[in-house]
Amino acid sequence: MDQNNATGAEVNATASAASSILQFATAVVRVLTNDIPTFAVLLATNPFEALKMTHVVVLLVLLPALLLWLRVQLADIRSVKQINLDAPIEDDLSASAADFDLVKKKARESPKNLAVWQVGVSHNAVAVSEEASLLGFNFFKTPGTPTVTEISETICLVMIKPFEGIPRRPSTIAFLPSRVVSDAQVKEISDRIVTVFDPEDIRVVTMEEIESEIPKLREKRAEEIKNNPTLAAPSVVQAAAQATAVQKATAAASGDPSAKPAQQKLPMNPTPPRGCFVCKKDIEAKTKQCSACKSTKDWPNHKIMCPIYKSNMDRLAAEELHALPFEFYNGKKQLDNYNQVPFLVEKELHNVGVYRRLCQCFQQLQWGELSGELEVQMTADAIKNDEQKKFKCTGLPEELYPLGRPLKEGVDPDRINNWEDWYNAYDLPLSSPVSLVFEVPLTVFFLVKKYAANRTINGRRQLTLHMLGTERESDLIHLFSYLLPLFPNTDIIIHMVSPVISKRLRPEHTAFEFKSENSTLAVTLTSAEYGLVHYDSSYFASTNKKTAGATPPDLVLILNGSVFQYQTFAPTIKLLMDKKARIVFTEPIETAAVVMGKQFENMKWNLSIPIMANPFRQPVFQWKKEVNLPGWSNGFITGANIAPPN
C-alpha cells in the first residue's frame, strides 16, 4: 500500500469514527431527554408497559457501573498520584513533582534532632538508619544503581514516614563506605537536600569525612536524649530500657531493697455489668441480649447457636471445670482476668521477671523481646557467675531454684497429669501464682506426652516441635527449661515461628539452649509466615547450627490460635494438612474449637481429636462482658491427623 492510499484510508477511518461518535451522542441525548422521562411516567401509571422499554431498563441497571468507570478514567487522566503516609516508600516514587513539593514542605516542618543518619546504597536499594534502628528502605524494581534523584527523594520520604518513631530529620546524613555511588554523586545529593533546608540546618557527607567527629557527635546526642528521651530512636529506647532493667536486676540480686518494684496495693475490682452480645449495651438481667436485639436483630442466628452454647455450659458443670486446686481458683472462688493485675500486686509480682506479660505495662516491647531482656539481665557482669542471683531475675519462687530444677526424688514424669501433680512434684504451695505463667510450658508437656510420636536415635528420644502463631510464648523462653526433667534422656528442639515475633531481636536472642544431666533443649524464634522451608526444617538447619539435627516436626502446636480468624493462617493449615502433620490446637473457649471443626469439614478435612478441657489451662477466668461462656487461656484442646487413643 503506498503512502497516499494509506493516508486516504486513515482519513476515511477518522471520518467514520467521528460519524459513529456523533450518532452515539445523538442517541444518548435522545434517551436522556425523551426516553427516560417517558419511562418514568409509564412506571408510575403502567409498570408493565414501562418494562418493555428494555434499553432504558438496561441503561439504569448499568448506570452505577458506568459512573464508576468514568470516575476511574478521570482519575487516570489526571494521573496525579498523592503521597500516602501509610504506604511503603517505594509506592511514592512515581508521584508527581507537585506531590514531592508537599513532601519537602512536611520534611521541613518535621522536628530536628542531633542524630547522624546512616545511608547505605546498593545496586538496587537504599537504606536509612538511625543509631542501628532501620528508619526506611527502598527497593527499586528497575535494574541499575539508584539515581541521585531517587536517593534524595527516599531520604525526604523517610523524614516524614519512618518505619518507627515520629517524623523527624537529622542534623547529619552520612553515606556508609559500602555505598555504590561516587563522592561526586554524594555531593550532588547534598546539594539537592540542602536546597530543601537551610544550609546551616543539615549536612550531607560520607562517614569517612566525619570519622574524627563521631565521639563528639555521640556525646552531644546522648546529652540531647538525656534532656528529652522522646528524641531517641526506638533502638536507643529499647537499649536504655534493658540497661535500666539490668541495673534493677543486679541491685535486686545483690539485696538492695530499693531495686524492688513498688507494689502499691490495689483493691480487687467488683464484677462489671454484663452486656448485650449484639449491641454491647449494659444489661442487668441474666439474659445476654437486650429485649430489642432479641426480638428484632439477632435471635434467628443465635437460635442456631443455642445448642452449642448450652453444651459448653453443661460441660462446665459436668466436668467441674472451675474446680482447680488453687487457693485463688477453685470450685468456690475464681480469679477473673479483670482482677489479674491487683492479684499480681498483692503477690508483689506485678512487672517482675517472667510475669511482665500478664499486664499491659510492656506493650512497647514486641513479642520475644522480654525473653531477650531477661537474658540481658541474667548475663550482667555483676551476677552472671552467680546462679542464685540470676534466678532472682525471673521472679520465680525458691522451690523452683535452680532454673530447670529436677523433680523431687521419686516423682515419675509420666504420672504428672494436672496442676496438683506438678505442684506436688516441687512442693509448691497452692497459693503460689506460678501457674499463671507455667500454663504455657506445661500445656506443651501435656500435648507432647499425649499426642507426639516416640522417635529415638541410639536409645535417646528425639523431639522436634513447631509452635506457630506464637506471641506470649516467645516471652517465656526460660520457663521451657522445666521441660528437661519432664522428658528425661531426650533431645528437644522447639522452633517458634510467627510474623508477630519481633524483627528487632538481637541474633543471640533468637536462639536459646538449656541442658540437664541427661536432656537438652534448643529453642529458636523466627519472625515469618510459616512455610515449606520451616516445615522441612531446612531453614533452621541453614541459620542455626545448634539445630542442625532438626527434622520435620514430630508435633505442630498452635496455642490459643483462633486460626481461621486470620487469613494468613489458611496457607499454613493447608500445607500442614497436605503433609499430614500432627497438629494440636488450643482455644480459649470451646465454641471456637467447635466452629473450627465446622470450618475443617467445609474444607474436606476433619479434626481427629475430640474437644477436651486442658488440665493445665491458665487459672484465670477469661471474663467477657457480652459472653458468659467458660474460657481460659489454652482452655480447650483439639487436633488433626492424630489417631484417637484406643
Residue pairs with C-beta under 8 A, 6 or more apart in sequence:
1 9
31 55
31 56
31 59
35 53
35 55
35 56
36 56
38 53
39 50
39 53
39 56
39 57
42 49
42 50
42 53
43 50
51 57
79 96
80 96
80 98
80 99
81 92
81 94
81 95
81 96
81 99
82 95
82 99
83 92
83 95
83 99
83 100
83 102
83 103
83 157
84 91
84 92
85 160
85 161
86 161
89 136
89 137
89 138
89 154
89 157
89 158
89 161
90 138
90 139
90 140
90 141
92 99
92 103
92 153
92 157
93 138
93 140
93 150
93 153
93 154
100 153
100 156
103 153
103 156
103 157
103 160
104 156
104 196
106 159
106 160
106 167
107 156
107 159
107 160
107 169
107 196
107 197
108 196
108 197
110 159
110 160
110 167
110 168
110 169
111 166
111 167
111 168
111 169
111 231
112 168
112 169
112 170
112 171
112 201
112 202
113 168
113 169
113 170
113 171
113 221
113 224
113 231
114 170
114 171
114 217
114 220
114 221
114 224
115 130
115 131
115 168
115 170
115 171
115 172
115 221
115 231
115 233
116 130
116 131
116 170
116 171
116 172
116 173
116 174
116 210
116 214
116 217
116 221
117 128
117 129
117 130
117 135
117 155
117 158
117 170
117 172
117 173
117 174
118 128
118 129
118 130
118 174
118 175
118 176
118 207
119 126
119 127
119 128
119 151
119 155
119 173
119 174
119 175
119 176
119 179
120 126
120 127
120 129
120 175
120 176
120 178
120 179
121 145
121 146
121 151
121 175
121 176
121 179
121 180
121 181
122 178
122 180
123 144
123 145
123 180
124 139
124 140
124 143
124 144
124 145
124 146
125 137
125 138
125 139
125 140
125 146
126 137
126 138
126 140
126 146
126 150
126 151
126 154
126 155
127 134
127 136
127 137
127 138
128 134
128 135
128 136
128 137
128 154
128 155
128 158
129 135
130 162
130 170
130 233
130 235
131 221
131 233
131 235
131 236
132 233
132 235
133 164
133 165
133 233
133 234
133 235
133 236
134 163
134 164
135 158
135 162
135 163
135 164
135 165
135 233
136 154
136 157
136 158
136 161
136 162
136 163
137 163
138 146
138 150
138 154
138 157
140 146
140 150
145 180
145 181
146 154
146 181
148 181
148 185
148 188
148 189
148 192
149 192
151 181
151 189
152 189
152 192
152 193
155 173
155 189
155 193
156 193
156 196
159 167
159 168
159 169
160 167
161 167
162 168
164 233
164 234
165 233
165 234
166 230
168 231
169 197
169 202
170 202
171 201
171 202
171 203
172 202
172 203
172 205
172 210
172 217
173 193
173 202
173 203
173 204
173 205
174 204
174 205
174 206
174 207
174 209
174 210
175 181
175 186
175 204
175 205
175 206
175 207
176 207
177 206
177 207
177 208
179 186
179 206
181 189
183 206
186 204
186 205
186 206
189 204
190 203
190 204
190 205
193 202
193 204
194 202
194 203
194 204
210 217
224 231
225 231
225 232
225 236
229 237
229 240
232 240
234 504
235 504
237 364
238 365
238 369
238 504
241 364
241 365
241 373
242 372
242 373
242 376
242 377
245 373
245 376
245 377
246 376
246 377
246 380
247 259
248 259
248 261
249 259
249 377
249 378
249 380
249 383
249 392
249 393
250 259
250 377
250 380
250 382
250 383
250 389
251 258
251 259
252 259
252 260
252 392
252 393
253 382
253 383
253 386
253 388
253 389
253 390
253 392
253 393
254 382
254 383
254 389
260 348
261 350
261 351
261 352
263 345
263 348
263 350
264 345
265 345
265 346
266 341
266 342
266 345
266 346
267 342
268 339
268 342
268 343
269 338
269 339
269 342
271 336
271 623
272 338
272 623
272 625
273 282
273 283
273 284
273 625
274 282
274 283
274 284
274 288
274 625
274 626
274 628
275 281
275 282
275 283
275 625
275 626
276 283
276 288
276 289
276 290
276 293
276 626
277 288
277 289
277 298
277 626
277 627
278 289
278 290
278 293
278 297
278 298
279 290
279 292
279 293
279 297
280 625
280 626
281 290
283 289
283 290
287 294
288 626
288 627
288 628
289 298
289 299
289 302
293 299
294 302
305 591
308 591
308 594
309 591
309 629
311 590
312 589
312 590
312 591
312 629
312 630
313 629
313 630
315 321
315 590
315 613
315 630
316 322
316 630
319 613
320 331
321 613
321 630
322 329
322 330
322 331
322 334
322 621
323 330
323 331
324 330
324 419
324 619
325 418
325 419
325 420
325 423
325 430
326 419
326 430
326 431
326 435
326 619
327 430
327 431
328 335
328 343
328 431
328 433
328 619
329 335
329 619
329 620
329 621
334 621
335 343
335 619
335 620
335 621
336 620
336 621
336 623
337 620
337 621
337 622
337 623
338 623
340 358
340 359
340 436
340 620
341 350
341 358
341 359
343 433
344 350
344 355
344 358
344 359
344 433
347 433
349 355
349 395
349 433
350 359
350 361
351 359
351 361
351 362
352 395
353 374
353 393
353 394
353 395
353 396
354 374
354 394
354 395
354 396
354 437
354 475
354 476
354 478
354 479
355 395
355 433
355 436
355 437
356 362
356 370
356 475
357 370
357 472
357 475
357 476
358 436
358 437
362 370
365 373
365 502
366 500
366 501
366 502
366 503
366 504
367 470
367 471
367 472
367 474
367 475
367 498
367 500
367 501
367 502
368 474
368 475
368 501
368 502
368 505
368 509
368 510
368 525
368 527
369 475
369 502
369 504
369 505
369 509
370 475
371 474
371 475
371 476
371 477
371 478
371 509
371 512
371 525
372 505
372 506
372 509
374 393
374 394
374 478
375 478
375 508
375 509
375 512
377 393
378 384
378 390
378 393
382 389
383 389
383 390
383 393
384 390
387 402
387 403
388 401
388 402
390 403
391 401
391 402
391 403
394 403
394 478
396 403
396 434
397 428
397 432
397 434
399 426
399 427
399 428
399 432
400 426
400 428
400 434
400 482
403 478
403 481
403 514
404 481
404 482
404 484
404 485
404 514
404 516
405 426
405 482
405 485
406 485
406 516
406 517
407 413
407 425
407 426
407 485
407 486
408 425
408 426
408 427
411 424
411 425
413 485
413 486
413 487
413 488
414 449
415 421
416 422
416 425
416 445
416 486
417 446
417 615
418 615
418 616
419 435
419 442
419 615
419 616
419 619
420 430
422 438
422 442
422 616
423 429
423 430
423 432
423 435
428 434
435 618
435 619
436 618
436 619
436 620
437 476
437 479
438 479
438 482
438 616
439 616
439 617
439 618
439 619
439 633
439 634
440 472
440 473
440 476
440 479
440 559
440 634
441 476
441 479
441 480
441 482
441 483
442 616
443 559
443 586
443 614
443 616
443 617
443 634
444 465
444 467
444 480
444 483
444 494
444 557
445 483
445 486
445 487
445 616
446 614
446 615
446 616
447 555
447 557
447 584
447 586
447 637
448 463
448 465
448 487
448 555
450 645
451 555
451 582
451 584
451 609
451 639
451 642
452 463
452 465
452 554
452 555
452 582
453 554
453 555
453 582
454 461
455 461
455 462
455 463
455 554
456 462
459 489
460 489
460 490
460 491
461 487
461 489
461 490
461 491
462 490
462 491
462 549
462 551
462 554
463 487
463 490
463 491
463 492
463 493
463 554
464 493
464 495
464 537
464 550
464 551
464 552
464 553
464 554
465 492
465 493
465 494
465 495
465 553
465 554
465 555
465 556
465 557
466 494
466 495
466 497
466 530
466 534
466 535
466 553
466 555
466 556
466 557
467 473
467 494
467 495
467 496
467 497
467 556
467 557
467 558
467 559
468 497
468 498
468 530
468 556
468 557
468 558
468 561
468 572
469 498
469 500
469 558
469 559
469 561
469 563
469 566
469 569
470 496
470 497
470 498
470 501
470 525
470 559
471 498
471 500
471 560
473 496
473 559
474 496
474 498
474 501
474 525
477 512
477 523
477 525
478 512
480 494
480 514
480 521
480 523
481 514
481 521
483 492
483 521
484 492
484 514
484 515
484 516
484 519
484 520
484 521
485 516
485 519
487 519
488 518
488 519
489 518
489 519
490 519
490 520
491 519
491 520
491 549
492 519
492 520
492 521
492 522
493 521
493 522
493 524
493 540
493 547
493 549
493 550
494 521
494 522
494 523
494 524
495 523
495 524
495 526
495 534
495 537
495 540
495 547
495 550
495 553
496 523
496 524
496 525
496 526
497 526
497 528
497 530
497 534
498 526
498 527
498 528
499 527
499 528
499 529
499 568
500 527
501 525
501 526
501 527
502 527
503 527
505 525
505 527
509 525
510 524
510 525
510 526
510 544
511 522
511 523
511 524
511 525
511 544
511 546
511 547
512 522
512 523
512 524
513 520
513 521
513 522
513 523
513 546
514 520
514 521
514 523
515 521
522 544
522 546
522 547
524 540
524 544
524 547
526 534
526 539
526 540
528 534
529 568
529 571
529 572
530 572
530 575
531 571
531 572
531 575
532 575
533 539
534 540
535 552
535 553
535 575
535 576
535 579
535 581
536 552
537 547
537 550
537 551
537 552
537 553
540 547
540 550
541 547
541 548
541 550
552 579
552 581
553 581
553 582
554 582
555 582
555 583
555 584
556 576
556 581
556 582
556 583
556 584
557 583
557 584
558 583
558 584
558 585
558 586
559 585
559 586
559 634
560 586
560 587
560 588
560 633
560 634
561 569
561 585
561 586
561 587
562 587
562 592
563 569
563 572
563 573
563 585
563 596
564 570
564 595
564 596
564 599
573 583
576 583
576 640
576 641
577 583
577 605
577 640
577 641
580 641
581 641
582 639
582 640
582 641
582 642
583 639
583 640
583 641
583 642
584 609
584 637
584 638
584 639
584 642
585 593
585 596
585 637
585 638
585 639
585 640
586 614
586 634
586 635
586 636
586 637
587 593
587 596
587 635
587 636
587 638
588 622
588 631
588 632
588 633
588 634
588 635
588 636
589 622
589 627
589 629
589 630
589 631
589 635
589 636
590 611
590 629
590 630
590 635
590 636
591 629
592 636
593 607
593 611
593 636
593 637
593 638
594 611
596 607
596 638
597 606
597 607
597 611
597 638
600 606
600 607
600 640
605 640
606 640
607 638
607 639
607 640
608 639
608 640
608 641
608 642
608 643
608 644
609 637
609 638
609 639
609 640
609 642
609 644
610 638
610 644
611 636
611 637
611 638
612 636
612 637
612 638
613 635
613 636
613 637
614 632
614 634
614 635
614 636
614 637
616 634
617 632
617 633
617 634
617 635
617 636
618 632
618 633
618 634
618 635
619 632
620 632
620 633
621 630
621 631
621 632
622 631
622 632
622 633
622 635
624 631
